[in-house]
Amino acid sequence: MTNTKTQETIDELDALTDVEDHLQFAANIIEREEISTALKSEIDSQINQIQKRRGDPNLYLAVIGEFSSGKSTFINALLRGFLQIYQFCHLIQLMKILPKPKQ
């Protein structure tokens, strides 16, 4: 997907979810005096994390299930062999998925 198409998709999702409006609402709430400084700080930190994450072009997906319940099969079916998967550990599998190298 091109950068332009990716940005168009992000813009469409933003329009559907009103993310900016929700973040602004949360920011307005923490301006209230009756909210403790600690809570204000925590909410502000979470808003900043959300805004930072929105700029991240990567997709993060968690697939959770019992051992040998077909998680890898499910992921492979979704990816249909187009991507290369690197597994980093055994019991809890963290994977980094990259485009397959061009031959």
N, C-alpha and C positions, 0 to 999 in steps of 0.2 A: 504494500500500500504506500502511495506517495505521501510526502509530508503534507501536501495540500489536501489530499483526501483524508488523511488522518485528522488534520485540523478541522475539516468540515464535519467529520464524525463527532469530534469532541464538542464542537459548537452545537450540533444537533442534540447531543445528550445533555449539554448544559441548559439548552432551551427547554427540554422536556422535564428536567428535574429541578429547575430553578435553584441550582446550587448556590449561586451568588446571593440570591435573596435569603436563603436559609443561613448562610454564613453571616450576612449582615444582621439578620435577626438575632443570632447568637451574640454577635459583637455588641449589639444594642443592649441586650440583657445584662451583660457584665458591667455595663456603665451604671447600673442601679446601685444605690448606696447600701441597700439592705443585704447585699451579697458580700460574703467575707472576702478578704484580700486573697486568701489561699485558693478559694474557689474561682475567683476572677482570674488568677494566674493560671490555674489548671485549664479552664475553658479557653483562655487566650492561647495557651500552648497547643491545645487540640485544634483550634481554628488554624493556627499557623501550620501545623502538621498536615491538615487537610489541604490547605492551599499549596503547600510544597508538593504533596503527593499528586495533586491534580496536574502539575506540570511534568510529571514523570511519564514518559511514553511507554513504559513497560506495563504489562498486564500481570497481576499477581492473582493466582488462583489456588485455593486450598481444596484438596480432595481428601476426605477423611473417611476411614472405614476400618473394619476389623481386619486382622491379618488374613492374607490369602482370600480376600473378598472380591477381587477383580478391579482394584483401583488402577493398576498399571494398564490393564486391558481397556478400561474405560478411557484413560488418557490417550492411549495409542489409537483408539477408535476415533476420538475427537481430532487428533492430529493427522490421521491417515498417512503416516509415513513421510510427511512433508518436512518435519522438523527433527532435529537431533537432540536427544535427551542425555544429560549428564547427571548421574546420581552421585550425591556426595556422602551419604551415610546409609546405614542398614535399617535400623528399627524405625526411625523417623526419616523418611526419605525427603530430602530437599533436592529439588531439581532446578537446573538452569536450562531453559529451552532456547536454543539458538537456531537460526535458519541453517538448513543443510548446506554444506560447502558446495559451490558450483564445480562441476567436473570438467 
